[in-house]
């Protein structure tokens, strides 16, 4: 007997040890349930993170844009009755007081990076060839922390001085240009500039590689006629799922239209949410079946041990002590089962990482073994065990010792 | 454990029952009264046999004296403490410190060794085991002649040995009162004799009052007093001498 263990622990552990086969089966049941939870959770988290990384590697979490122009009818009351309101053309506009806005947003605790940019359409000309392009003028030190363009460079360097431009692989192919070549960029206003290609990138999307170009912020501002203005402000936040809330706060604080990635990718986000819901439902039902398993085994144990409970009560052991003995058994079953289940889940995840490899040599779904997931599984199963044990423990505590001893 | 034996300064009767009744299925058409106004006094160190035919109410009487069951009416005190109004927790406490039980079947906890079974009442009250408790349990096992079997699981002992361990366990808290419900009923004559002698010795050495339910007239005659229960009432007292002559 271990002297350092309290009475309830000694009885609970000895009861579990005595019914070895019964204990082994329920620990096995809990282990399988926990292994399923661990494996599914890690897989779905990996899948989700992979999707989100792909989506958010090419866009900011929140984008601030100048307000849309709206048409308003002139005249007094009733003058607009029956009038046909034609929506106005949306001119390229800049954000008022953007420097103050950037400073204000940077002070928000949820925000990681704030990057102003000047964007517009232009024509890239090289010799006889020309292509319509989208110009994005950026401060590379800030913007590359939001969209890691430097990671996607396939030729040259991501350097962006006032005479540099980065273009996509498709555009480079269409124009027959490469690193070191010069391009004339002409804006719709008639302004133009000759820039040197310092890098060619691959964003992983043919359309984006055809259209997207990056240049220094002040180069784009002078080309697009913004004269010190910016047309959008990109923001990244600490919690990607909290982006919409932060966007709403920014709009409320500044009055500028702020669109989160959740809003602009509503369908994708609802698919992610559906996945989260399905995962939660699976975890809930597996945990429920584990809890019922533990409860049923403990109910049987109460019947099997009723004479022992009776004699313990006869020797002055209180109802509370009996209650704790059975609660502990539930908790211990949950803890041991989840420990084995975590090991099984980890083994399954390692096997998945080793065998589920795509044609490109990369994992089909990248999974990571997170300590927090295992800790959560252990805690969940132990608490489930305790909760599941409550009804049988209460029954044991309420046993009439006379009836229990008589059997 | 000696300090838990009996209330300090109390020298009166260990058990006092006045007009104790016990009925089952109260308020239903099958209400049955098993004990009809029992008066009983058991003095300190008294060894008292309880006899009577099956169904006469012996076990019910023992359960009530042992605070495992509550009387339907009447008054009762254990070691001077009125028990009829006590809460369950107080009854458990009183049971733990004043009363020991030995049943017809030993009811040792099979998952534990002989020593651990004897240790159990002390452990349950203290919360943690300590060397002094182990010493007390070993001493009791030595008294019942089972020191050499202390580390054997309860299931590995013979019937007589199991019952002797049960007696040692009942004495663990040095109770003022030992309730024995046919403890020799399942044993062969030799083992029954051993268990009885053991209880007699413990009664003599520790002045523990014993209520000893038995059908064995020969053993009953060796007690200080015999209580006959007939149809839920205590029959007029008879002396040991008259019991012997009746036998």
Interface residues (C-beta under 8 A of the other chain):
Chain A: X1 X3 X4 X5 X6 X7 X10 X14 X15 X17 X18 X307 X308 X310 X311 X312 X313 X314 X315 X316 X317 X318 X319 X320 X321 X401 X402 X405
Chain B: X63 X66 X68 X69 X88 X89 X92 X93 X94 X95 X96 X97 X99 X100 X101 X103 X107 X109 X110 X111 X112 X116 X119 X120 X121 X123 X124 X125 X126 X127 X128 X129 X130 X169 X173
